Amino acid sequence: MPDSYLSSLGLPDTKIKLLRAAVDLSVEIWVKSEQRASVTQPREAFELFRRLSNLAHEELHVIFLSTGKEVIAYREVFRGGMAICPADPRVIWRQAVLMGASGVIMGHNHPSGTTKPSEQDQELTRRCVHIGEIMGIPLLDHLIVAGNNFCTMRTTEPQLWA
Protein backbone atom coordinates (compact mmCIF):
# COMPACT_ATOMS: atom_id res chain seq x y z
CA MET A 1 0.00 0.00 0.00
CA PRO A 2 1.32 3.44 -0.80
CA ASP A 3 2.15 5.76 2.06
CA SER A 4 -0.31 8.33 0.65
CA TYR A 5 -3.14 5.79 0.94
CA LEU A 6 -2.23 5.01 4.53
CA SER A 7 -2.09 8.74 5.29
CA SER A 8 -5.54 9.21 3.75
CA LEU A 9 -6.85 6.65 6.25
CA GLY A 10 -5.70 8.95 9.01
CA LEU A 11 -2.65 6.98 10.06
CA PRO A 12 0.10 9.19 11.48
CA ASP A 13 3.57 9.06 9.93
CA THR A 14 4.93 7.15 12.92
CA LYS A 15 2.41 4.33 12.37
CA ILE A 16 3.14 4.26 8.63
CA LYS A 17 6.87 3.94 9.34
CA LEU A 18 6.13 1.18 11.83
CA LEU A 19 4.06 -0.72 9.23
CA ARG A 20 6.83 -0.38 6.64
CA ALA A 21 9.38 -1.60 9.18
CA ALA A 22 7.19 -4.62 9.95
CA VAL A 23 7.01 -5.52 6.26
CA ASP A 24 10.78 -5.10 5.92
CA LEU A 25 11.36 -7.27 8.98
CA SER A 26 9.08 -10.01 7.67
CA VAL A 27 11.06 -10.15 4.41
CA GLU A 28 14.34 -10.26 6.36
CA ILE A 29 13.04 -13.12 8.49
CA TRP A 30 11.87 -14.97 5.38
CA VAL A 31 15.23 -14.45 3.68
CA LYS A 32 17.13 -15.65 6.75
CA SER A 33 14.86 -18.63 7.38
CA GLU A 34 16.34 -22.09 7.67
CA GLN A 35 15.54 -22.87 4.05
CA ARG A 36 17.07 -19.92 2.29
CA ALA A 37 15.09 -18.44 -0.54
CA SER A 38 16.62 -18.76 -3.95
CA VAL A 39 16.02 -16.53 -6.94
CA THR A 40 16.45 -18.25 -10.28
CA GLN A 41 13.59 -16.65 -12.24
CA PRO A 42 12.46 -13.02 -12.66
CA ARG A 43 9.06 -13.85 -11.09
CA GLU A 44 10.83 -14.90 -7.87
CA ALA A 45 12.68 -11.58 -7.78
CA PHE A 46 9.41 -9.75 -8.42
CA GLU A 47 7.86 -11.44 -5.38
CA LEU A 48 10.58 -9.85 -3.24
CA PHE A 49 10.30 -6.49 -5.01
CA ARG A 50 6.47 -6.53 -4.86
CA ARG A 51 6.54 -4.26 -1.79
CA LEU A 52 7.59 -1.45 -4.16
CA SER A 53 4.42 -1.84 -6.24
CA ASN A 54 2.29 1.03 -5.03
CA LEU A 55 4.69 3.48 -3.43
CA ALA A 56 4.17 7.15 -4.26
CA HIS A 57 7.93 7.69 -4.59
CA GLU A 58 10.74 5.75 -6.27
CA GLU A 59 12.93 3.34 -4.34
CA LEU A 60 15.74 1.10 -5.54
CA HIS A 61 16.17 -2.21 -3.71
CA VAL A 62 18.79 -4.89 -4.24
CA ILE A 63 18.83 -8.65 -3.80
CA PHE A 64 22.33 -9.97 -3.03
CA LEU A 65 22.81 -13.60 -4.08
CA SER A 66 25.22 -16.42 -3.29
CA THR A 67 26.87 -18.60 -5.94
CA GLY A 68 23.87 -20.96 -5.71
CA LYS A 69 21.46 -18.03 -6.27
CA GLU A 70 20.38 -18.11 -2.62
CA VAL A 71 19.37 -14.77 -1.14
CA ILE A 72 22.08 -13.46 1.17
CA ALA A 73 20.33 -10.15 1.81
CA TYR A 74 17.63 -7.82 0.55
CA ARG A 75 18.22 -4.11 1.02
CA GLU A 76 16.63 -0.76 0.24
CA VAL A 77 19.60 1.09 -1.19
CA PHE A 78 18.19 4.38 -2.51
CA ARG A 79 15.03 6.43 -2.06
CA GLY A 80 14.00 9.16 -4.47
CA GLY A 81 11.11 11.39 -5.43
CA MET A 82 8.04 10.82 -7.54
CA ALA A 83 9.88 10.62 -10.85
CA ILE A 84 13.53 9.85 -10.14
CA CYS A 85 15.71 7.89 -7.75
CA PRO A 86 19.38 8.86 -7.85
CA ALA A 87 21.56 5.78 -7.51
CA ASP A 88 25.31 5.28 -7.15
CA PRO A 89 26.47 1.82 -8.31
CA ARG A 90 29.55 2.07 -6.04
CA VAL A 91 27.29 1.87 -3.00
CA ILE A 92 25.62 -1.30 -4.33
CA TRP A 93 28.87 -3.08 -5.20
CA ARG A 94 30.53 -2.05 -1.94
CA GLN A 95 27.71 -3.81 -0.10
CA ALA A 96 27.96 -6.80 -2.45
CA VAL A 97 31.68 -7.17 -1.68
CA LEU A 98 31.15 -6.82 2.08
CA MET A 99 28.41 -9.48 2.00
CA GLY A 100 30.40 -11.87 -0.17
CA ALA A 101 27.71 -11.80 -2.86
CA SER A 102 28.22 -13.57 -6.18
CA GLY A 103 25.43 -11.77 -8.01
CA VAL A 104 23.10 -8.79 -7.75
CA ILE A 105 19.52 -8.18 -8.85
CA MET A 106 18.25 -4.61 -8.71
CA GLY A 107 14.62 -3.59 -8.58
CA HIS A 108 12.92 -0.25 -8.48
CA ASN A 109 9.42 1.08 -8.90
CA HIS A 110 7.76 3.56 -11.21
CA PRO A 111 4.99 5.43 -9.35
CA SER A 112 3.68 6.50 -12.78
CA GLY A 113 2.37 2.97 -13.30
CA THR A 114 4.44 2.15 -16.38
CA THR A 115 7.09 -0.55 -16.43
CA LYS A 116 8.81 0.88 -19.52
CA PRO A 117 12.50 1.57 -18.78
CA SER A 118 13.48 5.24 -18.96
CA GLU A 119 16.75 6.47 -20.45
CA GLN A 120 18.02 6.91 -16.88
CA ASP A 121 17.08 3.29 -16.11
CA GLN A 122 18.97 2.11 -19.18
CA GLU A 123 22.04 4.19 -18.33
CA LEU A 124 22.10 3.01 -14.70
CA THR A 125 21.75 -0.60 -15.85
CA ARG A 126 24.53 -0.18 -18.42
CA ARG A 127 26.86 1.24 -15.75
CA CYS A 128 25.97 -1.51 -13.28
CA VAL A 129 26.54 -4.27 -15.84
CA HIS A 130 29.99 -2.78 -16.53
CA ILE A 131 30.89 -2.43 -12.85
CA GLY A 132 29.61 -5.93 -12.16
CA GLU A 133 31.88 -7.33 -14.87
CA ILE A 134 34.89 -5.49 -13.47
CA MET A 135 34.14 -6.55 -9.88
CA GLY A 136 33.33 -10.16 -10.77
CA ILE A 137 29.88 -9.77 -9.20
CA PRO A 138 27.49 -9.57 -12.15
CA LEU A 139 24.25 -7.67 -12.35
CA LEU A 140 21.90 -10.54 -13.15
CA ASP A 141 18.81 -8.42 -13.84
CA HIS A 142 17.13 -5.10 -13.17
CA LEU A 143 13.39 -5.21 -12.61
CA ILE A 144 10.98 -2.30 -12.86
CA VAL A 145 7.84 -2.72 -10.77
CA ALA A 146 4.53 -0.89 -11.20
CA GLY A 147 1.37 -2.17 -9.53
CA ASN A 148 1.10 -5.91 -10.14
CA ASN A 149 3.30 -5.74 -13.25
CA PHE A 150 7.03 -5.86 -13.76
CA CYS A 151 9.58 -5.58 -16.53
CA THR A 152 12.81 -7.52 -16.56
CA MET A 153 15.42 -5.40 -18.30
CA ARG A 154 17.53 -8.49 -18.95
CA THR A 155 14.74 -9.64 -21.29
CA THR A 156 13.51 -6.34 -22.73
CA GLU A 157 16.91 -4.61 -23.00
CA PRO A 158 19.37 -7.49 -23.68
CA GLN A 159 21.77 -5.17 -25.51
CA LEU A 160 22.70 -3.66 -22.13
CA TRP A 161 24.34 -6.99 -21.23
CA ALA A 162 26.15 -7.34 -24.57
N, C-alpha and C positions, 0 to 999 in steps of 0.2 A: 504494500500500500504506500502511496506517496505521502510524504510528510505533509503536503498541503491538504490532503484528504483528512488525515488525522487531526490537523489543526482545525479544519472546518467542523469536526465533531466536538470541538471544545477542549481537546486534550492540550494541556500545557506543554511547552517545549521540553521540560524535564521528563515528562512521561513518554513523549515521543522518543527522546534519546534513550530512555530505559528500554522501550520496546525494540528499538534498533539494536541495542546491545544484547538483548535476549536472543534475537535472531542470529546475530553474529556468533554468540556463544554456542548456540545449538549447532551451527555449522562446524565450529571448531571441535566440539565434542564428537560430532559425526565423523569428521576427518580423522580425529585421533582415536577413534574406536578400535577395538581389538582387531577387527577385520578392516584394514585400511581400504578406503575407497580408491578405485583406480579409474583413470580417465583415458579411454582408448578411442572414444567416438565423440564428435562434436556435441551430440545430444547430452552426453554425460557432463560435459563442461557447462552446457547451457543450464542444466539442473542446478549446478552450483552458482552460476551467474544470475539465475532467475530473480534473486532478491533485488536486482537492479531494474527490473522490468518497468516499474511505474514511478520511479523517482522523478521529482520535478527539476533535478539538477543532474549534471553528468558526474559519474564516478568511474574510475578505472580500477579494476580488481585483477589480481593475478593468482593463478594456480601454479604452485611450484611442485614439480614432479620428480620422482626417483627414476632410476634407470628402468625399472619395471612398470613405469607409468602410474605408480601409486602416489597419492596426494601426500606431500610432505607438509604443505601449509597452504592456506588460502588467506590472502591479505587484500584489504583496501589500500591502494598505494597512492592514488590521487583523487582529489575532489575538486570539481569545477563549478561553473555556472550553468545557466540554462542551455547554452549553445556550444560551450567549449570546455575542455578539461585539459589544462596544460600538463604534460607528462615529460619526465626526464628519464630516458632509458637507463642511465647510469645508476639511478636509485633502484630500479628493478633488478638489474644484474648484480649489483652489490649484494642485495638480499639473497639472490639466487646462489651466489658464491658462499655467503655465510651459512646458508642452509644446506649446502651440499647438493643442490638440485641438479638434475641432469636435463631438464627441459622446463619450458615456461609456456603457459597459455594465458594470454591476456583477454580480458573482457571488459567492455564498457557499454554504457547505455546511451540511447538517443531519446531525450524527453520529447522530441518532436514526433515520435511514433514511427519513424522510418528506419529501416535497417540498412539503407544504402550507405556504403562507406563514403565519407567526405574526402576531399583532397588531403586534409590534415590527418585523417585516419590512415590513408594510404602512405603518406610520408612517414608518420610515426611507425607504421608497420615495416616499411622499407628499412628505416634506421635500426629497428629492433632485430630484424632478420640479420642485418649486417653485423651488429654487435654480438648477437648470439653465435654467429659463425666464428667470429674472432675469439670469443670467450670459451667456445666449446660447449655452450649451454644453449641449444637452439630454441628459437621461438617456434613452437609447434603449430600454433594457430592464434588468431585474434578474432574474437566473436563480438558482434554488435547486437545488443539486446534492445528490443522495444516491445512492450506489452508481452504477449505470449509468443512472439516471433523472434527469430535470431538469424543472423547472417554469419557464416564462417568465411572469413577472408581468405583462408587457405584454399577454399573451393572457388569463390567468386573472383578472387584476385590472384591467381596462381603465379602470375608474372612477378609478383613481389618476392617470391621465393626462388626465382630463377637466377 
